[in-house]
């Protein structure tokens, strides 16, 4: 894998100041090395001599936030950083003399810092391949008051091949899809394809949308994002109204949805607009729609079809032109067969139907969602918390492993991150806290802490590192461990394991072969047999 090298110019304004308050602001050069999904192996920072003190401060700060990044400072001299000829000449000379190694390294040129003239010259030199690189742009966090690395974007050239107008529409489309995904860089193919279609439907259609999937899969969150997208495109001008139908029963259900007149039932002390009326010209999200009674279903069907309905106890109908989004974790087709859901209502609400996969079926999306939940915690609590390296690696490995069933889907993940972020005494979630949380999650899912079989044996020897062993290797490694535990020493175990292949060798070094095999998985003889009862 190639090493990543970033090349940039010191931002005398943006990368400052040198005081302690510098940690309270976003600094573009430092932010490149704070990105969770971008590992910079080396940073080449160009600076003018009179700003050497600031350059050294930035160097130290990058070493603090990203110890794996090596820093190199390059002093340059630009008499006038706003003069094209001067700036271009200095940067051209640097590029000409720099020992690029594209076979082993890939390069990104940072164009956020420096004068506009510097940025333009870096662009031109990159486009002409004097810098065999891509461009990287950084931007501050979208939410003020949240300690964050901000965002970045890597741009491939040749830009001359791009149709600028088409690119603008494509960017707008991506932004709309990003909104539907809460800005999370999801990687699950099925989910992303579904979001692409929902983006088109949300903009072009006002017909009902049905969101299905297990509890906690994100139906409510997606419904809100659909509303926000439609509102941004002027598709609706009203408000977003959310109703959990599982909480509605009897007269209270009729009243909540359709409104009532004073005195229409015991406790109706005054007139009330129903939530469907409140949602006029907006979006109404009926979560758990399968819990509605048959009477409410009949009235809802008429309200959808005619945009009119009769409040409880009223003698005159009211109008409401709302768009309906429904959510359910039930199989409504089966509910129709059992007589619990109206067939005509189902036909009306599922013109656009989308099944959201559970979190366990989107394991490739777990890592970006962990980052999203940390950002949510920071926004809600005003306290930014991150993992240290060991804690992050351990939690991510567990999160994507078969052990993590995520029964509650995103609710489980949100609760897990909230607990760890709350309990940490610092701004870093450490390995000890992660192990404690993993135990809590397993217990909440009703998992037996004693795991049997090959997987259990490997876990007992390797701990969480067992999750890094390919399924193909699990049975073989487990059998090797069993034979080792039945043998008196390394030599005897080697003879048992290589009883056939050793006959074809002139000299046998079974111990060495076994030692090398174990070391491939980071194991030693003592680790394998230490827990043996033999």
Secondary structure as UniProt FT lines:
FT   STRAND          3..9
FT   TURN            12..15
FT   HELIX           20..24
FT   HELIX           28..32
FT   TURN            33..34
FT   TURN            36..37
FT   STRAND          42..48
FT   HELIX           49..51
FT   HELIX           52..65
FT   TURN            67..68
FT   STRAND          70..76
FT   TURN            81..82
FT   HELIX           84..97
FT   TURN            102..104
FT   STRAND          105..110
FT   HELIX           116..127
FT   TURN            128..129
FT   STRAND          133..139
FT   TURN            144..145
FT   STRAND          151..155
FT   HELIX           159..161
FT   HELIX           164..180
FT   TURN            181..183
FT   HELIX           189..204
FT   STRAND          209..212
FT   TURN            215..216
FT   HELIX           219..232
FT   TURN            233..234
FT   STRAND          240..244
FT   HELIX           245..247
FT   HELIX           250..258
FT   STRAND          259..260
FT   TURN            262..263
FT   TURN            266..267
FT   STRAND          272..273
FT   HELIX           275..278
FT   TURN            279..281
FT   STRAND          283..287
FT   HELIX           289..291
FT   HELIX           294..306
FT   STRAND          308..309
FT   STRAND          318..319
FT   STRAND          323..328
FT   HELIX           332..337
FT   TURN            338..339
FT   HELIX           343..349
FT   STRAND          352..355
FT   HELIX           359..361
FT   HELIX           363..365
FT   HELIX           366..381
FT   STRAND          386..387
FT   HELIX           389..399
FT   TURN            402..403
FT   TURN            407..409
FT   HELIX           410..423
FT   STRAND          428..429
FT   HELIX           431..444
FT   TURN            445..446
FT   HELIX           453..462
FT   HELIX           463..468
FT   HELIX           471..486
FT   HELIX           490..497
FT   TURN            498..500
FT   HELIX           501..504
FT   HELIX           510..519
FT   TURN            520..522
FT   HELIX           525..529
FT   TURN            530..531
//
